């Protein structure tokens, strides 16, 4: 679904057939005819090479449909085109290989597969926000495949890559998100400043957050709200969380989502403040927020200046705090977005990008999202620059951490 992850990792299970007759673009029962696929038709014979076979497609469409997810007890809602995205004719040689369909995209995508027996199989989040459907005993015949989006799309449909594989060990590639190499390291979450960063439990999901006051943490707005409403309110903050243990923890007293995020998710507004019942900052210290000077921006763009650090709970690390000690800085945009090359994934949303000076640690950005750039070598990782967050916090009627300064306990 969105860029937030549940605490428990979801294993890929053998797909179960669901006797559902509602389908995009058809009103009759199983086996009904579909329109011509939007991205074409392919034919594969088992033991095909190269494996995976990949196709670039556009995801989403105007039709909202809900199916049972391959995960027991879950639902799979998405926006699809009426016609299939891809049609695959598959010749099974009975060699015992599985057959899997996997999507990788910067958007939050959903995958729907209609098998030769007319059944529908759906998945939302297999690997982060990327869906996948695998058949351990695939049928020969025609597969109609829809690549949808979880949320409606008002503008151009996002680009996605559909991979078809018979490899039992197939997994996602993060080369585009990691700029070729994964430079994350496991962080000592019990030591400063990393113990000021923590796991934000949202009940059915999670994000990363950081202390910016005695009883206050900073995170991303999209962790809590979607489409102008509160979707997953925070439940608990676990500071210095690592492999099931935390340095300190607190329940949530209240929270504030950026006004401009609730009002149309405007650029630069993906931030939120969460108020704790316990003053964990008095025990652990906290970071401040401040804008970069013009000289610092110039220095960072030249590969000089202070190191930019980041740490969060990437979904592929199962509750382990990992981070970057020196992230390449690209720019701050007029929309108050900080474009960077920290290696981040889903679950890192809300994590701080921060620097250190003689006064302590200062947050300069709040990790937000990845912008897909299919025609370029890498995608863009985007954090919210802190200027809007500083301005809005000053209107909330309490002393902002920016004037208190960070505490280095």
Buried (B, 14 or more C-beta within 10 A) or exposed (E): BBBBBBBEEBEBEEBEEBEBBEBBBBEEEBEEEBEEBBBEEBEBEBEBEEBBBBBEBBBBBEBEBEBBBBBEEEEBBBBBBBBBBBBBBBEBEEEEBBBBBBBBBBBBBBBBBBBBEBBBBBBBBBBBBBBBBBBEEBBBEBBBBBBBBBBEBEEEBBBBBBBBBBEEEBEBEBEBBBBEEBBBEEBEBBEBBBBBBBBBBBEEBBBBBBBBBBBBBBBBBBBBBBEEEEBBBBEBBBBBBBEEEBBBBBEBEEBBBBEBBBEEBBBBBBBBBBBBEBBBBEBBBBBBBBBBEEEBBEBBBEEEBBEBBBBBBBBBBBBBBBBBBEBBBBEBEEEBBBBBBBBBBBBBBBBBBBBBEEEBBBBBBBBBBBEBEEEEEBBBBBBBBBBBBBEBBEEEEEEBBBEBBBBBE
